[in-house]
Each structure stands twice: as structure tokens, then as C-alpha cells.
């Protein structure tokens, strides 16, 4: 299981987390959708394209949050979903 899937699974199982925003490289959205299906993640999520710099990616992710979000956790997995370790 890729590192990002371990993290995603932890957030997916956490009762206090209502939504997930994953910031991924442009063009990688389908790979992450496949990852969600493969591991049966059920929590609502959206995929957002990353930016040029890390702070741009964080900003893009923050902009995608729902208005009701109160707490934000940022995990920098830096792992491609198809990479084998």
C-alpha cells in the first residue's frame, strides 16, 4: 500500500473528519480516484491540482475546503499512488 493510501485510510476512518481535500499533481486525479476505489475509501473527498510551490498547493487545497471547516490538517506524503516501495 502506498504511503499516501495509509494516510488516507487513517483520515477515512477518523470519525471527527468530515471531508478530505487531496492536492495532487495535475493529471494525476484519475490515479487517486482509482486508489480510493482500490482501498474502499468511503469518506467524501475532492481532488485539487497542486501549484508550482508547496505554499501554492496548500493555498489551492485551502480554497477547496467547505465553509464549515474549522480544523485543517496538512499531510505532505510526497508519494505517487502507483510507486512501489
C-alpha positions in Angstrom: 0.0 0.0 0.0 1.5 3.4 -0.9 2.2 5.8 1.9 -0.5 8.2 0.7 -3.0 5.4 1.0 -2.0 4.7 4.6 -2.6 8.3 5.5 -5.8 8.5 3.5 -7.1 5.3 5.3 -6.3 6.9 8.7 -8.3 10.0 7.8 -11.1 8.0 6.2 -11.6 6.0 9.4 -11.5 9.0 11.7 -15.0 9.9 12.9 -14.2 13.6 13.5 -13.1 14.2 9.9 -16.0 15.0 7.6 -14.2 15.7 4.3 -10.8 15.3 2.6 -9.2 17.6 0.1 -6.3 15.9 -1.6 -3.9 18.2 -3.6 -2.3 16.2 -6.3 -0.2 16.9 -9.4 -2.2 18.0 -12.5 -3.2 14.9 -14.5 -3.0 12.5 -11.5 -6.6 12.8 -10.4 -7.7 9.6 -12.1 -4.9 7.7 -10.3 -6.2 8.9 -6.9 -9.7 8.1 -7.8 -8.5 4.5 -8.6 -6.7 4.5 -5.3 -9.9 5.4 -3.4 -11.7 2.6 -5.2 -9.0 0.0 -4.7 -8.8 0.5 -0.9 -12.5 1.2 -0.4 -12.2 4.8 1.0 -15.7 6.0 1.7 -15.4 9.5 3.1 -16.2 12.4 0.7 -13.1 13.8 -0.9 -12.2 16.2 -3.7 -9.0 16.4 -5.7 -7.4 19.7 -6.3 -4.4 20.4 -8.7 -1.2 21.4 -6.9 0.7 24.6 -7.6 4.2 25.5 -8.5 5.5 25.7 -5.0 4.3 23.9 -1.8 2.7 27.0 -0.5 0.7 27.3 -3.7 -0.5 23.8 -3.3 -1.6 24.4 0.3 -3.4 27.5 -0.8 -5.2 25.6 -3.6 -6.3 23.0 -1.0 -7.5 25.6 1.5 -9.6 27.3 -1.2 -11.3 24.0 -1.9 -12.5 23.5 1.8 -16.1 23.8 2.6 -17.2 26.9 4.6 -17.9 24.8 7.6 -14.3 23.6 8.0 -12.9 24.5 11.4 -9.7 22.5 11.6 -7.3 21.7 8.8 -4.5 19.0 8.9 -1.9 19.1 6.1 0.0 15.9 5.3 2.8 16.0 2.8 3.0 12.4 1.6 5.1 13.1 -1.5 4.3 9.7 -2.8 2.9 8.7 -6.2 0.0 6.3 -5.7 1.5 3.8 -8.1 5.0 3.8 -6.8 6.2 0.6 -5.3 8.4 0.8 -2.2 
